[in-house]
């Protein structure tokens, strides 16, 4: 397995009921090492979008970097730019719920506001095309009045729905890798957080 996760000391139990503190110390040690490679694994998964056009004018990776570039050039903070970069990372495994996949990956590392934006961007983005598919373009109205409604609508209007331009000069993916590494190096929300910090 990648990141050296296959090596090192291993627990001896056959079922968790038999686990000891020593076993779990071994597992926690391996987890700390493995977690250091998370940003790299996320970037590698994002690269799966390269060459996947799905009928769009540009491929999904280009859409991701273009969305992030637009946010970065507009002065958005690093966490927001990383959310913009990864908002469609779920397209490969979550074809029917890609925002949920992206939101799950980002949740431990971003603010509640940015998490909500990523989790709901799909229904907000629908304003621009749902009516062409026989769906309700105003589906997002169910969230009207939510404190982050306008924040999410703005993300879709300014950065997401505009990011299909084949002639736009997007920054290369490499520009964003250090940002992803920094954001993913500092979990904010996780039930494992206390254990990981010890």
N, C-alpha and C positions, 0 to 999 in steps of 0.2 A: 504494500500500500504506500502511497505517496507520503512525503514528509517524514519518513523514518518511523511511521506509526506501527509498522509490523514488528519492529525490534523492541528490545528492552525487557525489563522484568514484567512478569504477568501474574495475575491473581490465580489462585488455585481452586476456587470454588466451582462446583458443577451447577449450583443454583444460588441465587442471591441470598437465600436464607442462611447459607453457610458462610457468607462473606465476613471477613474480619477487618479491623481497622488497618492492618498491614496490607491486606488485599486492596483496600480502597485508596491507601496511600500510593500504591503502585499505579493504580488507574488514574488517580488525580495527577500524578507526575507525568504520565503519558499524555493526558489531556492538555496540560500546560504546554508541552512541546508541540503537540498537534495543532493547538489553537493559534500558535504563532504563524502557521501557514495558511490561515483562513483567507486572508486578502488575496493571496496567490490563487487559491482554489476558486474564489469568486470571479477573479479576472479570467481564469481559464474557462469557466462556465460561460461568462459573457462572450468570450470569443466564439462560442458555438453559434452565435447569431451572425457571424461573418458569412456572407454569401447567401443568407436566407432572406429572400426578397418577399415571399408570400404575396406577390402581386403588387407590392408597393413600389414607388419610384426608386427607392434606395433600399439597401439591405438593412436588416434590423440592427446590426452593429453600428452602421453609419447613422441610423436614426438615433441610437443611444448616445453616440459621441457628439452628434449635432445638438441634441437636446442639452447635454451637459455643457457644451461649448457656449451655447447661447446664454445659459444661466451664469456661467463663469464670466463671460464678457459683460454681463449685465451687473456684475459686482456681488452676486449671491455668495454666501459663505460656503466654506468647503463641505460641510455636511449636506447642504442643499444641493450642491453640484454633484456630490456622490449619489444622492437620491435621484437626481436627474439622469445620471449615467446608468443607474441600475433599475430604473423604474419598469423596464420591460424584460428584465433578465428571466422572468418566469415564462416567457413565450415558449421555451423548449419543452418544459415538463408540465406546465400549467396552461395548456392551450385554451382551456375553458375558464380559467380563473387566474390569469397571469399576475394581476395586481396583488392577490393574496400571497403568491409565492415570493414576489419581490419584498412585500411588506414583512413577511416572516423572516427573511434573511436580514433585513435592515433593523428590525425591531430592537434588538439588544443594543444598538449602537447610535440610534438617532432620537431626537426629541419626539414627544407624543405628537406634536403638530406635523412634523415631517413624516412620521409614520402614518398618520391619518391621511395625509396627502397622497402618499404612495398607495396605500390600501384602497383609496377611493378614486384614484385617477381614471380608472377604466370607465366608470359610470359617468364621470365628468367629461371625459374625452368623447363619450358617446353623443354629446350635444352636437358634435360636428359631423356625425355620419349615421347615427342610428336610424334616422328617418329614411335613409336610402336602403335600409335593410328591413323595413317594415316594423321597426322598433320605435319606442317613444324617445325622441331626442331629449325630452325634458325629464327623463328618469332621475336625473340628479336633483330635481326639485324636492324629492323626499328628504333631502338633507338641508334644505333652505332653513336658515336660522341657526344652523350649527356654527360654532365659533370659528371653524376653519373652512367653511364653505367658500368664501371669497378667496382665501389663500390657495385652495385647490383649484378653483376655477381659473385663477390667474396663472398657475403653473401650466395648466392645459392650454390656455389661450395664448400665452406669450412664448412658451418654450416647447411644449409637446406637439401641438397640432401644427406648428410652423416648421417642424424639423424634418421635412421630407424633401428638401431642396437639393437636387443633385449638384448644383453649382455653388452651394455654400462652402466656405473655407473652414471646415471643422478642424479643431485641434486633433492630433492623433491620439489614439488610446493611451499611449505611453505618457502623455501629459497628465493623465488622471490617476495613474497607478500609485504615485506617492500619496495622493489624497485618499484613495481607497485604503492604503496601508495605514495611514494615520487614523482614519475614522474607525477601522476595524481593530485597531490596537487598544481601544478604550471602551469596553462594554459599559453601558449605563444602566441597562435594564435586563436582568436575568436572575432566575431563581438560583443559579449557580454562582452568582457574583461573589458572595462572601467567601465561598470555598476557593474560588479561583484567585482571589486576592491574597490568600494566606500563604 
